[in-house]
Amino acid sequence: MKDEVIKILIADDHDIIRQGLKRIISFEEDMNIDFEAENGEKALKLLNMHELDVVILDCNMPIMNGIEILRSIKVQGDKIKVIMLTVENDRNTINTAINIGADGYMLKDSAGTEIVNAIRTVHKGEKYIDKSLVSILFSDMKIKDKKVASVLDKLSRREVEVLIKISKGLSNKEIGEQLYLSEKTIKNYATNLFRKINVEDRVKATIFAIENNIKEYYISKYED
């Protein structure tokens, strides 16, 4: 049973954040906070010394920030899953994290309610983005003048519906419940549409959907 416990490192320079996350996670039998760090340098040393499953990184920490640690993890090819903690006005940093390839993205003020779900999701090998962060991060994103209709037209109506739900930050389970389909079926739809629009994960699929105004595309094609 011990091997099934998700081993976690929390790295944040604010003690109140670390203590709050530790309290939330302490109620979960399938995960444990093995280590914590108040700066990036200590976090990286712990990551190099121990085998862990998930690291929760504050984007902005002294000595080394979360982006630098994330980049180091990806360069080394470590299998550890990375969840980035950010604040509402730090859009440039989170966009950088997306490009580097973090596994999860959380707003600090909503981490308490969603962090457990995020940890389980990334540990399973899926990407996670806080629902609040979806609207905040892309609220001022400019819609492309040129729609990639040729790509969108390759999607079935159901795949477009799934893409819309993904762009709202819903999990496969939540999408399945709304569309009255199994979680496995939604996962298959997601895999197929990711291949068709040439993205690797649901975060980049969300960016694609918003850049190409997927909701307006759906209305013009299926509701006119």
C-alpha positions as CSV (number, residue, x, y, z in Angstrom):
1,M,0.0,0.0,0.0
2,K,2.9,2.3,0.8
3,D,4.1,2.3,-2.8
4,E,0.7,3.6,-4.0
5,V,1.2,6.9,-2.0
6,I,2.0,9.9,-4.2
7,K,5.2,11.4,-2.9
8,I,5.1,15.2,-3.1
9,L,7.5,18.2,-2.7
10,I,6.0,21.7,-2.0
11,A,8.3,24.6,-2.9
12,D,7.0,28.1,-2.0
13,D,8.7,31.0,-0.1
14,H,5.5,31.8,1.8
15,D,5.1,29.6,4.8
16,I,1.4,30.2,5.0
17,I,1.0,28.7,1.5
18,R,3.0,25.6,2.4
19,Q,1.2,25.0,5.6
20,G,-2.2,25.4,4.0
21,L,-1.4,22.9,1.2
22,K,0.1,20.5,3.8
23,R,-3.1,20.6,5.8
24,I,-5.3,20.0,2.8
25,I,-3.2,17.1,1.6
26,S,-2.9,15.6,5.0
27,F,-6.5,14.4,4.8
28,E,-5.8,12.3,1.7
29,E,-4.7,8.7,2.2
30,D,-3.1,8.3,-1.2
31,M,-0.7,11.2,-1.1
32,N,2.0,12.6,1.3
33,I,4.1,15.7,1.6
34,D,7.6,14.2,1.8
35,F,9.5,17.5,1.7
36,E,9.1,21.2,1.5
37,A,11.3,24.1,0.4
38,E,11.2,27.8,0.9
39,N,13.4,28.6,-2.1
40,G,14.2,27.3,-5.5
41,E,17.8,26.2,-4.7
42,K,16.7,24.0,-1.8
43,A,13.9,22.5,-3.9
44,L,16.2,21.6,-6.7
45,K,18.6,19.9,-4.3
46,L,15.8,17.9,-2.8
47,L,14.6,16.8,-6.3
48,N,18.1,15.7,-7.1
49,M,18.5,13.7,-3.9
50,H,15.1,12.0,-3.7
51,E,12.7,10.1,-6.0
52,L,9.4,12.0,-5.9
53,D,6.2,11.8,-7.9
54,V,4.9,15.4,-7.9
55,V,6.4,18.8,-7.2
56,I,4.3,21.9,-6.5
57,L,6.3,24.9,-7.6
58,D,5.7,28.6,-6.9
59,C,6.5,30.5,-10.1
60,N,8.3,33.2,-8.1
61,M,10.8,32.2,-5.4
62,P,14.1,33.6,-4.3
63,I,17.5,32.3,-5.5
64,M,15.9,30.1,-8.2
65,N,12.3,30.6,-9.4
66,G,9.9,28.0,-10.4
67,I,10.4,28.4,-14.1
68,E,14.2,27.8,-13.7
69,I,13.4,24.6,-11.8
70,L,10.8,23.5,-14.3
71,R,13.3,24.0,-17.2
72,S,15.9,22.0,-15.3
73,I,13.5,19.1,-14.7
74,K,12.5,19.0,-18.4
75,V,16.1,19.3,-19.7
76,Q,17.1,16.4,-17.4
77,G,14.2,14.4,-18.6
78,D,12.9,13.6,-15.1
79,K,9.6,11.9,-14.9
80,I,8.4,13.9,-11.9
81,K,5.1,15.8,-12.6
82,V,5.2,19.5,-12.1
83,I,2.3,21.7,-10.9
84,M,3.0,25.5,-11.1
85,L,1.4,27.9,-8.6
86,T,0.9,31.4,-9.9
87,V,-1.1,34.6,-9.2
88,E,-3.7,36.2,-11.4
89,N,-1.5,38.9,-12.9
90,D,1.4,36.6,-13.8
91,R,0.3,35.6,-17.3
92,N,3.7,35.9,-19.0
93,T,5.2,33.5,-16.5
94,I,2.5,30.9,-16.9
95,N,2.7,31.1,-20.7
96,T,6.4,30.4,-20.4
97,A,5.6,27.4,-18.2
98,I,3.1,26.1,-20.8
99,N,5.8,26.3,-23.5
100,I,8.3,24.5,-21.3
101,G,5.8,21.8,-20.6
102,A,4.5,21.9,-17.0
103,D,1.9,19.3,-16.1
104,G,-0.5,21.5,-14.0
105,Y,-1.3,25.1,-13.5
106,M,-3.0,26.5,-10.4
107,L,-3.9,29.9,-9.1
108,K,-2.7,30.4,-5.5
109,D,-6.0,31.5,-4.2
110,S,-7.9,28.5,-5.5
111,A,-5.2,25.9,-4.8
112,G,-6.9,24.9,-1.6
113,T,-10.0,23.7,-3.4
114,E,-8.5,22.1,-6.4
115,I,-5.0,21.0,-5.5
116,V,-5.9,17.4,-4.6
117,N,-7.7,16.9,-7.9
118,A,-4.7,18.5,-9.7
119,I,-2.2,16.1,-8.0
120,R,-4.2,13.0,-8.9
121,T,-4.7,14.2,-12.5
122,V,-1.0,14.9,-13.3
123,H,0.1,11.8,-11.4
124,K,-2.0,9.8,-13.9
125,G,-0.2,11.4,-16.8
126,E,-2.8,14.0,-17.7
127,K,-2.5,17.8,-17.8
128,Y,-4.4,20.0,-15.4
129,I,-5.4,23.6,-15.6
130,D,-7.4,25.4,-12.9
131,K,-10.8,26.4,-14.2
132,S,-10.4,30.0,-12.9
133,L,-7.0,30.3,-14.7
134,V,-8.5,29.4,-18.0
135,S,-10.7,32.5,-18.2
136,I,-8.1,34.8,-16.6
137,L,-5.1,33.6,-18.6
138,F,-6.9,34.0,-22.0
139,S,-9.3,36.8,-21.3
140,D,-7.3,39.2,-23.3
141,M,-6.0,36.8,-25.9
142,K,-6.7,38.2,-29.4
143,I,-8.7,35.9,-31.7
144,K,-6.8,35.1,-34.9
145,D,-8.1,36.9,-38.0
146,K,-7.6,33.7,-40.0
147,K,-9.5,30.7,-38.8
148,V,-8.0,27.4,-39.4
149,A,-11.2,26.0,-40.9
150,S,-9.4,23.3,-42.8
151,V,-8.2,21.8,-39.5
152,L,-11.4,22.4,-37.6
153,D,-13.4,20.8,-40.4
154,K,-11.6,17.6,-39.8
155,L,-13.2,17.3,-36.4
156,S,-16.6,15.6,-35.9
157,R,-19.4,17.5,-34.2
158,R,-18.8,15.5,-31.0
159,E,-15.0,16.3,-31.1
160,V,-15.8,20.0,-31.4
161,E,-18.1,19.7,-28.4
162,V,-15.4,17.9,-26.4
163,L,-12.9,20.6,-27.4
164,I,-15.2,23.4,-26.2
165,K,-15.6,21.6,-22.8
166,I,-11.8,21.1,-22.5
167,S,-11.3,24.9,-23.2
168,K,-13.5,25.6,-20.2
169,G,-11.1,23.6,-18.0
170,L,-13.4,20.6,-17.5
171,S,-11.9,17.2,-16.8
172,N,-12.7,14.1,-18.9
173,K,-15.0,12.9,-16.1
174,E,-16.8,16.2,-15.9
175,I,-17.2,16.3,-19.7
176,G,-18.5,12.7,-19.7
177,E,-21.1,13.6,-17.1
178,Q,-22.3,16.6,-19.1
179,L,-22.4,14.6,-22.4
180,Y,-23.7,11.4,-20.9
181,L,-20.7,9.4,-22.0
182,S,-18.1,7.4,-20.2
183,E,-14.8,9.0,-19.1
184,K,-13.0,6.5,-21.3
185,T,-15.0,7.5,-24.3
186,I,-14.2,11.2,-23.7
187,K,-10.5,10.3,-23.4
188,N,-10.7,8.6,-26.8
189,Y,-12.4,11.7,-28.3
190,A,-9.7,13.9,-26.8
191,T,-6.8,11.8,-28.1
192,N,-8.3,11.8,-31.6
193,L,-8.9,15.6,-31.7
194,F,-5.5,16.4,-30.2
195,R,-4.0,14.4,-33.1
196,K,-6.1,16.2,-35.7
197,I,-5.3,19.7,-34.4
198,N,-1.6,18.8,-33.8
199,V,-1.3,19.5,-30.0
200,E,0.2,17.3,-27.3
201,D,-2.1,18.0,-24.3
202,R,-5.3,19.7,-23.1
203,V,-3.6,22.9,-22.2
204,K,-2.4,23.5,-25.7
205,A,-5.7,22.3,-27.0
206,T,-7.3,25.1,-24.9
207,I,-5.0,27.7,-26.4
208,F,-5.9,26.4,-29.9
209,A,-9.6,26.5,-29.1
210,I,-9.6,30.0,-27.8
211,E,-7.2,31.4,-30.5
212,N,-9.6,30.0,-33.1
213,N,-12.8,30.9,-31.4
214,I,-14.1,27.4,-31.3
215,K,-17.5,28.3,-29.8
216,E,-18.3,30.7,-32.7
217,Y,-17.1,28.0,-35.1
218,Y,-19.6,25.5,-33.5
219,I,-22.5,28.0,-33.6
220,S,-21.8,28.9,-37.3
221,K,-21.5,25.3,-38.4
222,Y,-24.1,23.5,-36.4
223,E,-26.6,26.1,-35.1
224,D,-27.1,28.5,-38.1
